[in-house]
Amino acid sequence: MNDSLVDLQLKQLTQLCLATRNFDKLGRITMILISNRLDEIGIRLGIKPRNKQQEETMAAYMENINSVLEGNFRVKLFVDELIQELRYNEAVLMRRKAPLKDKHVELLRSTVCCY
């Protein structure tokens, strides 16, 4: 199954999760979609793949992409605020056991709207 088909299925699942208010699954799906996009960006730019076995975070990979682009082209692809927000969301959504709080649900809704 190719990545675009998987992404399409994940996007359909996000709509279902929003409708059923299953925010735990929605958070995980959103992070998978972001991870897929970061992998795609890295591949297209010729940057080493994210080391998922060593648990390299998405925020660290975004910083890696930025450092390569700044060193070569003096361009910053991701703003620092976005990286910090993702670092926080990644910690909350991927490593927690408690249910989501309302503020995290709002973050999810805004992230899903970007897709």
C-alpha positions as CSV (number, residue, x, y, z in Angstrom):
1,M,0.0,0.0,0.0
2,N,1.5,3.3,-1.0
3,D,1.9,6.3,1.4
4,S,-0.7,8.5,-0.3
5,L,-3.3,5.8,0.1
6,V,-2.4,5.4,3.7
7,D,-2.6,9.1,4.3
8,L,-6.0,9.3,2.6
9,Q,-7.3,6.5,4.9
10,L,-5.8,8.3,7.9
11,K,-7.5,11.5,6.9
12,Q,-10.8,9.7,6.6
13,L,-10.3,8.2,10.0
14,T,-9.6,11.7,11.5
15,Q,-13.0,12.8,10.2
16,L,-14.6,9.8,11.9
17,C,-12.8,10.4,15.1
18,L,-13.9,14.0,15.1
19,A,-17.5,12.9,14.6
20,T,-17.4,10.3,17.4
21,R,-15.2,12.5,19.7
22,N,-12.5,9.8,19.9
23,F,-9.8,12.3,20.6
24,D,-7.1,9.8,21.8
25,K,-7.1,8.1,18.4
26,L,-7.3,11.5,16.7
27,G,-4.2,12.6,18.4
28,R,-2.2,9.6,17.4
29,I,-3.5,9.8,13.8
30,T,-2.5,13.4,13.6
31,M,1.0,12.7,14.8
32,I,1.3,9.8,12.2
33,L,0.3,12.2,9.4
34,I,2.8,14.8,10.6
35,S,5.5,12.1,10.8
36,N,4.7,11.0,7.2
37,R,5.0,14.6,5.9
38,L,8.3,15.1,7.7
39,D,9.7,11.9,6.3
40,E,8.6,13.0,2.8
41,I,10.2,16.4,3.2
42,G,13.4,14.9,4.4
43,I,13.5,12.4,1.5
44,R,12.8,15.2,-1.1
45,L,15.6,17.3,0.4
46,G,18.1,14.4,0.5
47,I,18.4,14.5,4.3
48,K,19.0,11.3,6.3
49,P,15.8,9.6,7.4
50,R,14.4,10.1,10.9
51,N,15.7,7.4,13.2
52,K,12.5,6.1,14.6
53,Q,14.1,3.1,16.3
54,Q,16.2,5.4,18.4
55,E,13.1,7.5,19.1
56,E,14.3,10.6,17.4
57,T,11.4,13.1,17.9
58,M,9.7,14.9,15.1
59,A,10.7,18.2,16.6
60,A,14.4,17.2,16.6
61,Y,14.0,16.1,12.9
62,M,12.5,19.4,12.1
63,E,15.4,21.2,13.7
64,N,17.7,18.9,11.7
65,I,16.0,19.9,8.5
66,N,16.2,23.6,9.4
67,S,19.9,23.3,10.2
68,V,20.7,21.7,6.9
69,L,18.7,24.3,5.0
70,E,20.1,27.2,6.9
71,G,23.6,25.9,6.4
72,N,23.2,25.5,2.7
73,F,20.6,28.1,1.6
74,R,20.1,30.4,4.7
75,V,16.5,29.4,4.7
76,K,14.4,28.2,7.6
77,L,11.5,25.9,6.7
78,F,10.0,25.6,10.2
79,V,9.6,28.5,12.6
80,D,10.8,27.9,16.2
81,E,7.2,28.3,17.6
82,L,6.0,25.5,15.4
83,I,8.8,23.2,16.6
84,Q,8.2,24.0,20.2
85,E,4.4,23.4,19.8
86,L,5.1,20.0,18.1
87,R,7.6,19.1,20.8
88,Y,4.9,19.7,23.5
89,N,2.1,18.0,21.6
90,E,4.3,15.0,20.8
91,A,5.1,14.6,24.5
92,V,1.5,15.0,25.5
93,L,-0.1,12.8,22.8
94,M,2.4,10.1,22.3
95,R,3.7,9.4,25.8
96,R,0.7,9.9,28.1
97,K,-1.7,7.6,29.7
98,A,-4.4,10.0,31.0
99,P,-7.3,11.2,28.9
100,L,-6.9,14.4,26.8
101,K,-7.8,17.7,28.4
102,D,-9.9,20.3,26.7
103,K,-6.9,22.5,25.7
104,H,-5.3,19.5,24.0
105,V,-8.5,18.7,22.1
106,E,-8.5,22.3,20.8
107,L,-4.9,21.8,19.6
108,L,-5.9,18.7,17.8
109,R,-8.9,20.3,16.1
110,S,-6.7,23.1,14.8
111,T,-4.0,20.7,13.6
112,V,-6.5,18.5,11.8
113,C,-8.0,21.6,10.1
114,C,-4.6,22.1,8.4
115,Y,-5.0,18.8,6.6
